Each structure stands twice: as C-alpha cells, then as structure tokens.
C-alpha cells in the first residue's frame, strides 16, 4: 500500500478510536459520576439510572462499541483493500 493511502487509512482508524473512546468516557465518567444525581431521578428496571450506568451501563456500551469497531474496521479494510494473512 502506498504511503499516502496508508496514512489516510490510519488517520481514519484513529478517528474511529477517538470517537468511540469519547463516547465511552461520556457514558462511564459523565453519566456514572458527574451526572449521577440527576440521572438517579429516573429508574430503569427498578434501579436508579445513574447507578445503573455506573455499574452496568458503561460495560454494555463498551461491549457494543467492540462490535461497532469491528464493523467499521471491516468496512475500512474493504475500502482500502487490506487483507489479513
């Protein structure tokens, strides 16, 4: 792969990583710590929403993000004709 295409590939890849990490940070730190009190006014399955995000929500978001990242990278690999050997 030529150098310009390789740099574009990694730039897009790092953009995906940064975007996904920002979402995970907002969910885990923002919802689980900073916004816990306002979210605790809402209940989800009998639990306060702030507590739920702190204990389970951020983990669920992380697992979903793994699948999203795989999907995005498969698409990117096809776009740049990258094959794993």
Secondary structure, 3 states (H helix, E strand, C coil): CCHHHHHHHHHHHHHHHHHHHHHHHHHHHHHHHHCHHHHCCCEECCEEHHHHHHHHHHHHHHHHHHHHHHHHHHHHHHHCCCCCC
